[in-house]
């Protein structure tokens, strides 16, 4: 069958959810607390599929995807396959995946389908890729740039059931169309690495679609997700990390439950060490979502300190099989919704960390030292909130930022703010291209 003809049916099949049809999910009650290590490796990777060839920086090979079996089983339609694969190693599974004949999606065809479904909605805000002033001053780089996307996509259960966006019509949040807006944003920019927060449709939407586009994915749910308090929820929300398998291979994947003063909290992070197939370089990528709301600044600071300490340990490790620690740390990118503006202590912790991190989006400012005026803008019953809460941190001595996706203007966002008919989340997506700096 012609691939273009089967794309719409395939997408509908992949994107089935309880909010659209037959199954009503009951609220999930957390199991009795069991003491577990805060850091666990994702050995039981769950569902894995091979992907199609996708262009990225001139490289193009088949990809693979895996998903950490975290969260409620209610949101895992592929649990039988996950159980079958649980006893095999990562290497055995990847080798097995390369031999499977899986359904492939054409990203251009899927993007056209998104546009057709959304033709009755206003166009998304136009955004330009901006090169920082000093991007061309350092020419010794290794390989083409790596495109990274950071985005809190707004959990469906929270958008419809708890967040109370008083200027956003409920029909604008309908998952049947909103999922296409999210996919359209990702397909427009074709990132090599995608870091998402508030994902509550991982297993029934993002995992199968991204797998068929050539991405390898991992998901980690919050231990007590607020989504589970919403009637007819689709399971817990959490963080998701995808990388393009044609560009990277996975060396290490670690799931973290963040602590504050040695006490486990409800916030999580995924950390992965990736091997670049083009340059042989290693890149450590982390995605997280810190505690929300004002009044929790000290908790966010403690969570940030915990994450930084763990990242320092993780990035200093050598490859598997080595008993020595590396004298140099791996280049690091940390993406997340920190729920903290630049005046908070957690921001200062990251800026002054021994890891040598800097915030990529400061480079959009004229002085190179100022964050954007906002990355989220919403109106709730408590009032209007316009804040910078989302960041892409990178190792400034090992990586160079080549370009960034600019921030839409107030006029482009519109008087009703976010989310809206033309934008699916209350947070803006962030995107930058980074390249490895050649060592002196």
C-alpha positions as CSV (number, residue, x, y, z in Angstrom):
1,X,0.0,0.0,0.0
2,X,1.2,3.5,-0.7
3,X,2.7,5.0,2.4
4,X,1.0,8.4,1.8
5,X,-2.4,6.7,1.7
6,X,-2.0,4.8,4.9
7,X,-0.5,7.6,7.0
8,X,-3.8,9.1,8.2
9,X,-5.2,5.7,9.3
10,X,-1.9,4.8,11.0
11,X,-1.8,8.1,12.9
12,X,-5.3,7.6,14.1
13,X,-4.5,4.1,15.2
14,X,-1.4,5.2,17.0
15,X,-3.1,8.2,18.7
16,X,-6.1,6.3,20.3
17,X,-6.7,7.5,23.8
18,X,-9.3,7.1,26.6
19,X,-10.4,10.7,26.2
20,X,-11.6,10.0,22.7
21,X,-13.4,6.8,23.0
22,X,-14.1,3.4,24.6
23,X,-12.2,3.2,27.9
24,X,-12.8,5.3,31.0
25,X,-9.8,5.3,33.2
26,X,-10.2,5.3,37.0
27,X,-8.1,7.4,39.3
28,X,-4.9,5.7,40.2
29,X,-4.1,5.3,43.9
30,X,-0.4,5.2,44.6
31,X,0.8,1.9,46.1
32,X,2.2,1.9,49.6
33,X,5.5,3.6,49.9
34,X,8.4,1.2,49.1
35,X,11.9,2.4,49.8
36,X,13.7,2.4,46.4
37,X,17.0,3.9,45.3
38,X,16.5,7.4,43.9
39,X,18.7,6.5,41.0
40,X,17.8,3.5,38.9
41,X,19.0,2.4,35.5
42,X,16.3,1.8,32.8
43,X,17.1,-1.8,32.1
44,X,13.5,-2.8,31.4
45,X,13.1,-0.6,28.4
46,X,9.6,-1.7,27.4
47,X,8.4,-1.1,23.9
48,X,10.9,-0.8,21.1
49,X,10.3,-0.2,17.4
50,X,12.5,0.5,14.5
51,X,12.1,3.8,12.7
52,X,12.4,5.1,9.1
53,X,15.1,7.1,7.6
54,X,14.9,10.8,8.5
55,X,17.2,13.6,7.4
56,X,19.2,15.2,10.1
57,X,22.5,17.0,9.4
58,X,23.1,14.9,6.3
59,X,22.9,11.6,8.2
60,X,20.2,9.1,7.7
61,X,19.8,5.6,9.0
62,X,17.2,3.4,10.6
63,X,16.4,4.2,14.2
64,X,15.2,2.5,17.3
65,X,13.0,3.4,20.3
66,X,12.7,2.2,23.8
67,X,10.6,3.3,26.7
68,X,11.2,3.0,30.4
69,X,8.2,1.2,32.0
70,X,7.5,3.9,34.6
71,X,4.1,5.0,35.7
72,X,0.7,3.3,35.8
73,X,0.1,0.2,33.7
74,X,-3.2,1.8,32.8
75,X,-1.3,4.0,30.3
76,X,0.7,1.1,28.8
77,X,-1.1,-0.7,26.0
78,X,2.2,-2.5,25.1
79,X,2.7,-4.2,28.5
80,X,2.8,-7.7,27.0
81,X,5.7,-6.8,24.7
82,X,7.4,-5.0,27.5
83,X,7.2,-8.2,29.7
84,X,8.7,-10.3,26.9
85,X,11.6,-7.9,26.5
86,X,12.3,-7.4,30.2
87,X,14.9,-10.2,30.4
88,X,17.1,-9.2,27.5
89,X,19.9,-6.7,27.5
90,X,19.9,-3.3,25.8
91,X,22.3,-4.4,23.2
92,X,20.3,-7.6,22.4
93,X,17.1,-5.6,22.1
94,X,18.7,-3.0,19.7
95,X,20.1,-5.8,17.6
96,X,16.7,-7.5,17.5
97,X,15.0,-4.2,16.6
98,X,17.3,-3.7,13.6
99,X,16.0,-7.0,12.2
100,X,12.3,-6.2,12.5
101,X,10.1,-4.9,9.8
102,X,8.2,-2.1,11.5
103,X,5.7,0.5,10.1
104,X,7.5,3.6,9.0
105,X,6.1,7.2,8.8
106,X,7.2,9.8,6.3
107,X,7.7,13.0,8.3
108,X,6.8,15.2,5.4
109,X,3.5,13.3,4.8
110,X,2.7,13.4,8.5
111,X,3.4,17.2,8.6
112,X,1.0,17.6,5.7
113,X,-1.6,15.6,7.5
114,X,-1.2,17.8,10.6
115,X,-1.7,20.9,8.4
116,X,-4.8,19.4,6.8
117,X,-6.4,18.6,10.2
118,X,-5.6,22.1,11.5
119,X,-6.6,24.1,8.5
120,X,-9.6,25.6,10.3
121,X,-7.3,26.9,13.1
122,X,-5.1,30.0,13.0
123,X,-1.5,29.4,12.0
124,X,1.1,29.0,14.7
125,X,3.2,32.1,15.5
126,X,6.0,32.4,13.0
127,X,9.4,32.1,14.6
128,X,12.9,32.7,13.1
129,X,16.1,30.9,13.8
130,X,18.6,33.5,15.1
131,X,22.4,33.1,15.1
132,X,24.1,34.6,18.2
133,X,26.6,37.4,17.5
134,X,29.7,35.2,18.4
135,X,28.5,32.1,16.6
136,X,30.8,32.5,13.7
137,X,33.9,33.6,15.7
138,X,34.8,30.0,16.7
139,X,35.2,27.8,13.6
140,X,36.9,24.7,15.1
141,X,33.9,22.5,15.6
142,X,33.4,18.7,15.3
143,X,30.7,17.6,12.9
144,X,27.4,19.3,12.1
145,X,25.2,20.9,14.8
146,X,22.8,18.9,17.1
147,X,19.3,20.4,17.2
148,X,17.7,20.2,20.7
149,X,14.1,21.0,21.6
150,X,12.8,21.8,25.1
151,X,9.1,21.9,25.7
152,X,6.5,21.6,28.4
153,X,3.6,20.5,26.2
154,X,0.9,20.8,28.9
155,X,-0.6,17.6,30.2
156,X,-4.0,16.9,28.6
157,X,-5.7,16.1,32.0
158,X,-4.3,19.3,33.5
159,X,-5.2,21.5,30.6
160,X,-8.8,20.3,30.5
161,X,-9.3,19.5,34.2
162,X,-7.2,21.5,36.6
163,X,-5.3,24.5,35.2
164,X,-8.3,26.7,34.6
165,X,-7.2,28.8,31.5
166,X,-10.1,31.2,31.6
167,X,-9.4,32.8,28.3
168,X,-8.8,29.5,26.4
169,X,-12.0,27.8,25.1
170,X,-12.3,24.2,26.0
171,X,-12.6,23.2,22.4
172,X,-9.1,24.6,21.8
173,X,-7.8,22.0,24.2
174,X,-9.5,19.0,22.5
175,X,-6.9,16.3,22.3
176,X,-8.1,15.1,18.8
177,X,-6.7,18.3,17.4
178,X,-4.2,19.5,20.0
179,X,-2.0,16.5,19.5
180,X,-1.6,17.6,15.8
181,X,-0.5,21.0,16.9
182,X,2.2,19.5,19.1
183,X,3.3,17.1,16.4
184,X,3.3,19.9,13.9
185,X,5.7,21.9,16.1
186,X,8.1,19.0,16.4
187,X,7.9,18.0,12.7
188,X,8.5,21.6,11.6
189,X,11.9,21.8,13.2
190,X,13.0,18.1,13.1
191,X,15.1,18.2,16.3
192,X,17.7,15.5,16.9
193,X,16.9,15.5,20.7
194,X,13.5,16.3,22.1
195,X,13.0,16.9,25.9
196,X,9.4,17.1,27.0
197,X,7.6,17.7,30.3
198,X,3.9,17.1,31.3
199,X,3.6,14.2,28.9
200,X,0.5,12.1,29.8
201,X,0.0,10.5,26.3
202,X,3.4,8.9,26.0
203,X,2.5,5.3,25.3
204,X,-0.6,5.8,23.1
205,X,0.7,8.8,21.1
206,X,4.3,10.0,21.3
207,X,6.1,6.8,21.8
208,X,4.7,5.0,18.7
209,X,4.7,8.0,16.5
210,X,8.3,9.1,17.4
211,X,9.5,5.5,17.1
212,X,8.2,5.3,13.6
213,X,9.9,8.6,12.8
214,X,13.3,7.2,13.9
215,X,13.5,8.3,17.5
216,X,14.5,6.3,20.6
217,X,12.3,7.4,23.5
218,X,12.3,7.1,27.3
219,X,9.6,8.2,29.8
220,X,9.5,8.7,33.6
221,X,6.3,9.5,35.3
222,X,5.9,11.5,38.5
223,X,5.4,9.2,41.5
224,X,2.1,11.1,42.3
225,X,1.0,12.8,39.2
226,X,-1.8,15.5,39.6
227,X,-3.3,14.1,36.4
228,X,-4.5,11.1,38.3
229,X,-6.9,13.4,40.3
230,X,-8.7,14.2,37.1
231,X,-11.7,12.0,36.0
232,X,-11.0,10.0,32.8
233,X,-7.3,10.7,33.0
234,X,-4.9,9.0,30.6
235,X,-2.4,8.0,33.4
236,X,0.3,10.0,35.1
237,X,2.3,12.8,33.5
238,X,6.1,12.9,33.4
239,X,9.2,13.7,31.5
240,X,10.1,12.2,28.1
241,X,13.4,12.2,26.2
242,X,13.7,11.3,22.5
243,X,16.9,11.2,20.4
244,X,17.3,10.4,16.7
245,X,18.8,7.0,16.4
246,X,20.5,7.9,13.1
247,X,22.6,10.5,14.9
248,X,23.1,8.9,18.3
249,X,23.5,5.6,20.1
250,X,22.7,5.1,23.7
251,X,25.4,4.3,26.2
252,X,23.7,5.0,29.6
253,X,20.2,5.8,30.7
254,X,19.4,6.8,34.3
255,X,16.1,7.6,35.8
256,X,16.2,9.9,38.8
257,X,13.7,10.8,41.5
258,X,14.9,14.2,42.8
259,X,15.5,14.7,46.5
260,X,15.4,17.7,48.8
261,X,17.6,17.5,51.9
262,X,17.7,13.7,51.5
263,X,13.9,13.4,51.2
264,X,12.5,12.0,47.9
265,X,10.2,14.5,46.2
266,X,7.5,14.2,43.4
267,X,9.8,15.5,40.7
268,X,11.9,13.4,38.4
269,X,14.6,13.6,35.7
270,X,16.0,11.4,32.9
271,X,19.7,11.5,32.2
272,X,21.2,9.8,29.2
273,X,24.8,9.6,27.8
274,X,24.6,9.4,24.0
275,X,27.4,8.6,21.5
276,X,27.4,10.7,18.4
277,X,27.6,8.5,15.4
278,X,29.2,11.2,13.2
279,X,31.9,12.5,15.5
280,X,32.4,9.7,18.2
281,X,31.8,12.4,20.8
282,X,29.7,11.7,23.9
283,X,26.9,14.0,25.0
284,X,25.1,13.8,28.3
285,X,21.5,15.0,28.1
286,X,19.1,15.5,31.0
287,X,15.4,16.5,31.1
288,X,13.6,17.6,34.3
289,X,10.6,19.4,35.7
290,X,11.0,21.1,39.1
291,X,8.3,21.8,41.7
292,X,5.7,24.4,40.6
293,X,4.1,27.3,42.4
294,X,5.3,30.3,44.4
295,X,6.3,29.5,48.0
296,X,8.4,26.5,47.0
297,X,11.6,28.3,46.1
298,X,13.7,26.5,48.7
299,X,12.4,23.1,47.5
300,X,13.3,23.9,43.9
301,X,16.8,25.1,45.0
302,X,17.3,21.8,46.9
303,X,16.1,19.8,43.9
304,X,18.4,21.7,41.6
305,X,21.3,21.0,44.0
306,X,20.5,17.3,44.0
307,X,20.3,17.2,40.2
308,X,23.6,19.0,39.8
309,X,25.4,16.7,42.2
310,X,24.2,13.6,40.4
311,X,25.0,15.1,37.0
312,X,28.5,15.8,38.2
313,X,28.9,12.2,39.1
314,X,27.3,10.9,35.9
315,X,29.2,13.1,33.4
316,X,32.6,12.2,35.0
317,X,32.1,8.4,34.3
318,X,34.0,6.6,31.6
319,X,32.4,4.2,29.2
320,X,31.0,0.8,30.3
321,X,33.7,-1.6,31.4
322,X,36.2,1.1,32.6
323,X,37.1,1.3,36.3
324,X,38.7,4.7,36.0
325,X,37.1,8.1,36.1
326,X,37.6,10.4,33.3
327,X,39.8,13.5,33.9
328,X,37.3,15.5,31.8
329,X,33.6,15.5,32.0
330,X,31.3,14.8,29.1
331,X,29.6,17.8,27.5
332,X,26.2,18.3,29.1
333,X,22.8,19.7,28.1
334,X,20.1,20.1,30.7
335,X,16.6,20.9,29.5
336,X,13.7,21.6,31.7
337,X,10.8,23.6,33.1
338,X,12.4,24.8,36.2
339,X,9.3,26.7,37.4
340,X,11.8,29.4,38.5
341,X,12.6,32.8,37.1
342,X,16.2,34.0,36.9
343,X,16.0,35.7,40.3
344,X,15.6,32.4,42.1
345,X,18.4,30.5,43.9
346,X,18.1,27.4,41.7
347,X,18.9,29.5,38.6
348,X,22.0,30.9,40.4
349,X,23.0,27.3,41.4
350,X,23.0,26.2,37.7
351,X,24.8,29.4,36.5
352,X,27.6,29.0,39.0
353,X,27.9,25.2,39.0
354,X,31.4,23.6,38.7
355,X,30.0,21.9,35.6
356,X,30.5,25.1,33.7
357,X,26.9,25.5,32.5
358,X,25.4,28.5,30.8
359,X,21.8,29.3,29.6
360,X,21.5,29.1,25.8
361,X,18.7,31.6,25.5
362,X,20.7,34.4,27.1
363,X,22.4,34.6,23.7
364,X,19.3,36.1,22.2
365,X,19.7,39.3,24.2
366,X,21.8,42.2,23.1
367,X,24.2,41.9,26.0
368,X,24.2,38.1,26.0
369,X,23.5,38.0,29.7
370,X,19.7,38.4,29.9
371,X,17.0,35.7,29.7
372,X,14.0,36.2,27.4
373,X,11.1,38.2,28.9
374,X,8.9,35.1,29.0
375,X,8.7,31.4,28.1
376,X,5.1,31.0,29.4
377,X,2.2,33.4,29.4
378,X,-1.2,32.4,30.7
379,X,-4.3,33.8,32.3
380,X,-5.9,31.8,35.2
381,X,-8.6,32.8,37.7
382,X,-5.7,34.0,40.0
383,X,-4.6,36.5,37.3
384,X,-2.2,36.8,34.4
385,X,1.2,35.2,34.6
386,X,4.1,36.1,32.2
387,X,7.4,34.4,33.3
388,X,10.6,32.9,32.2
389,X,10.6,29.4,33.6
390,X,12.1,27.1,30.8
391,X,15.8,26.7,30.0
392,X,18.4,24.9,27.9
393,X,21.6,24.7,29.9
394,X,24.8,23.7,28.1
395,X,28.5,23.2,28.9
396,X,30.0,26.4,27.5
397,X,33.6,25.2,27.1
398,X,32.7,22.0,25.3
399,X,29.6,23.1,23.2
400,X,28.8,26.1,21.0
401,X,25.3,27.5,20.4
402,X,25.0,28.1,16.7
403,X,21.4,29.3,16.5
404,X,18.2,29.6,18.6
405,X,14.5,29.8,17.8
406,X,13.3,33.2,18.7
407,X,10.5,34.1,21.1
408,X,7.1,35.1,19.6
409,X,6.0,38.7,20.3
410,X,3.1,39.7,22.4
411,X,1.1,40.5,19.3
412,X,1.8,37.0,17.9
413,X,0.7,35.3,21.1
414,X,-2.5,37.3,21.2
415,X,-4.6,38.9,23.9
416,X,-5.9,35.6,25.3
417,X,-2.4,34.4,25.8
418,X,-1.6,30.6,26.0
419,X,-2.8,28.0,25.3
420,X,-5.0,28.9,22.4
421,X,-6.4,27.7,19.1
422,X,-3.1,28.4,17.4
423,X,-0.7,27.2,20.1
424,X,-1.2,23.9,22.1
425,X,0.6,24.7,25.4
426,X,0.9,27.4,28.0
427,X,4.7,27.1,27.5
428,X,6.7,28.0,24.4
429,X,9.0,25.5,22.8
430,X,12.7,26.3,23.0
431,X,15.1,25.1,20.3
432,X,18.8,25.6,19.7
433,X,21.5,24.1,17.5
434,X,24.7,23.2,19.4
435,X,28.0,21.9,18.1
436,X,31.0,20.2,19.7
437,X,34.0,22.4,20.1
438,X,37.2,20.9,19.0
439,X,39.6,20.4,21.9
440,X,42.8,22.7,21.9
